[in-house]
Amino acid sequence: MRTLLAFAAIAALAACGQQSTTATTETPDATTASIESSTSAPSGAALSEDDARSRVETAGYTDITGLTQNPDGSWNATATRDGAALSVVIDGQGNVSVAGPA
């Protein structure tokens, strides 16, 4: 009986360890301001200006101006969506979010 319980405990721990290394992708709902990109930048790699601009365009924004990179690898820009000028942020993984009105 002890052997069976020990085996079950080891199997459960092994399953938990494998689960923590599996990447999952969550799809944000329509009420969130953050838009997750379909692909993320490799860990430790900064997005290029072209990549950042492409992410903003893919998220549905136009008239992208003032695209500047921050020391942490994120990008800031002003862009238009649905006729409104907004400040947007592109984080190091390529996720686009609204920072507020431009």
Secondary structure, 3 states (H helix, E strand, C coil): CHHHHHHHHHHHHHHHHHHHCCCCCCCCCCCCCCECCCCCCCCCCCCCHHHHHHHHHHCCCEEEEEEEECCCCCEEEEEEECCEEEEEEECCCCCEEEEEEC
